[in-house]
Amino acid sequence: MPRSLSAKVIAHAFMLLAILITSNMAACGGVNSPPMAKDETEVRKVFEAFRSAVVTKNTSAAAALVSKAGFKHAAHIQELALYAPREVLEAEPISAEMYVLMLRMSFTAQQLKTMQPAEVLAFGVEKGFIGNLWQADDQLQGFRFLSSDMGKGQRIRHQTPVGAPVQLVREGFQTWRVDILPELAMLDKNMRSLAKARNLSERTVARAVVEFQSMKPLQPRYFDPLFPPKTAQLGGA
């Protein structure tokens, strides 16, 4: 990472990123299917439980409320962290690259290899990849059932929409879970906007954020796979 990025620049970048995330309004369109009272009640219970978990950094509780798609993504991130060479990692969305680098900087190879997807998700909550900038007074508004098993709403703070659309999916009878993929997609979008605002490359800003969060330099070895690459298994989440 270029040494010219001072702590002041990195701190300013974080401020801009927070502004971009909290001010980004997302439309929640779609065709309503008739909502069921029990589903609406359960959706709001899950939203409130997830909000409480990410705000208080109860990482295991937050991970337990993530959808199967989120667990699949976590398994993909773990696979990348273990086996992805630099060129494969850099072909991933910037949020995935940041997630992988933080994992490699935080755990040994053996620790990473034995982690469960729930632990990878819990780490994502701890480091702000999941539930970043949620607050205790955020409310779910405008939730619409787009099908009998999926719906979207918007997180509202003081009557202002914030963050990505909140998407929940049904994964069993009266069991609703939070889909984290829209939030990760918004992180990618916000990193692009932040890089443009600073007239820097997206990767330069992302790596500055990784160094700031980890409080350690991003050494070249963190771009190397921890085990010999398994190319056939690195096709995507």
N, C-alpha and C positions, 0 to 999 in steps of 0.2 A: 504494500500500500504506500502511496506517495507520502513522504514525510512532511510535505507542505501543508497537509490538512491539519491545522492546529486544533487544540481542544475547543477553542472558541468557535471555529467553523463547525465542528462536529456537534457542539451543543446547539448552535443555531439551526443546524440541519434537523436535529430532533424536534426543535420548536416548530419548524415548518411542517415536519411530518405530522405532528400532533394536530396542527391547524387543518391540514389537508384531510386527515381522517375524520375529525369531528365535524367538519363543515361539509363533507361529501354527502349529498342527498341522493337517495336511490328510490326510483319509482317501483311500486309493487303492483304491477299489472297482472291481468289474467282473468279467466272466467271462473266465477264462483260455482262450486257445487254445493248443494244444500248442507250447511254445517250441522253437526250433531252437538247437542248441549254437552254431552260427556267429553267429546273431542275438544271442544273449545275450552272447557275447564282444565283438561289435562295439558293442552298446549300451553296455557298460561302458567300452570304449575311448573312445567318443565322449564319454560323461559325464566321464571323467577328463581328456580333452583340453580339453573346454570349461571344466571347473573350473580347470585349470591356467591357461588363457588369461585367464579373468576375474579370477582372483586376482592374476596378475602384470600385469594390464592390457595383455596382448598383444591389442589390440583387433581387429586384422585377422584374427588366428587365431580369435578368438571368433566374429566375424561369419561366417567361412567355415563354421562348424558350426551355423549357424541354419537353420531350415527355410524352405521356400518361403513358408509363411504369414507367417513373420517378415519376409522380404524384402518381401512385399506390404504388410505393416503399415508398414515403413520407408518405402516409396514413398508411402503415404498420409500419413504424418507430413511428408514432404518437400513434398507437394502442399499440405497445410495451411499449412506454414511460408511457402510462396511466395504463396499466393492466398487464404487464409481470412481474412475480416473477423472482427471481434471476436465478433459474435453466432454465427457458425458455430463458431469456436474454443471458445466457452464452452458449446456444446452437446455437445462431445466429452467423453469420460472425462477425469478430472482428470490422469491420467498423460500423456495425449496433449497436453493444454494445456501442461503443464510441459515436455514434450519440445520442443514447438514454440517456446515462449518461450526456452528455452535455446539452440536453434538460431539464432533471430533475434538473440539477444544475442551470439552467438559468431562469426557469419559475415556477410559482406556478401551482398547480394542475388545478385550474379553468382556468388559462390562456392557459395551454396546451390543455385542453378539448375543448376550443372554437376556437383553431387555425385551419386554413384551410391548406390543403396540400401545397398550394403555399407559405404560411408562413413558413412551415417546410422546404421547399426547399430553401427559402431565408435565413433561419438560417444556412442551410448547406453550402451555398455560403459564408456567413459571417465567418463561423468557418473553412472553408477550406476543408470540405468534398467534395465539388463540385467545380471544377475549380481551385484546389490548384496548385500553381506554374505555372499557365499560365502567359505568358508575352505578352506585346503589340506587339512585333515583331514576334510572332509565326505565322506560315503560314500553310495552309492546302495543303498537297501534296499527289499525288497518289490516289486521290479519285476515287473509283470504284463503279458503280451501281451493286450491287449483285442481285437486282431485281428492278422492276419498282418503288417500295416503300421503298427501303432501300439501303444504301451504306456505305462504310467505306473509311477512309483516314488516314493519319498520320500527327500529329502535328510536324512541323519542325522548329528548331531554329538554325540559322547560319549553315544551311545545315546538321544539326544533328537531327535525330528523337528523340523526347522526349515524355514521358508519354504513356498512353494507346491509342489504336486506337480510332479515332474520328468516332463515328457512328451516322448517321442521318437517320431519318425515315420520310416518307411522311404521314401526318395525315389529308389530305384534298387536294383539288385541289390546286396545287402549294404551299402547306403549309408544310414546312419541320421543324422538331424539333430535338433537340440534345438528344440522348440516354445517360444518365449518368451512366448506370449500368456497362459498361466496365471500367469506371474510378474508381468506387467503388470496383470492383473486383481487379483492380490493387493495390488499397490501401491495401486490405487484403493481397495480395501477398507481397507487400513491407514491411508490418508490420511483416510478418513471416520472411522475409530475415533480417530485422533489429534486431529482437529478436535473431535470430541465430548468427548474427555478434557480438552481445553484450553478448552472452551466458546467456541470460535471457529468461524467458517464454514470449510468445507473449502477454499474458494478463498483465503481469507486465509492459512491455514497453508501451502498449496501455494506461494503467491507469496512467502512468507517463505523457504521452502526454496530456491526458485529464486534469490532474491537472495543467500542465504547461499552457495550453490554457485558462483554466477557471480562473487561478490565485486563486484557493481556494482548500482546502483539499477535497479528495474524501471520504466522510463520508459513513458509512454502510447504512444509510437510503436511499441513492440514488439507492441502489440495490433493494429496496422494491417497489412494485407497488403503484401508487398513488390512485388507486381505486381497489376494489375487483376484482381479476382476472376473465377475460372472456375467459377461456381456449379455447373454441371452435372457437374463432375468431382470435387466434394467430397462425394460421397454416403456414403462410409464405407470402412473397410478391408476 
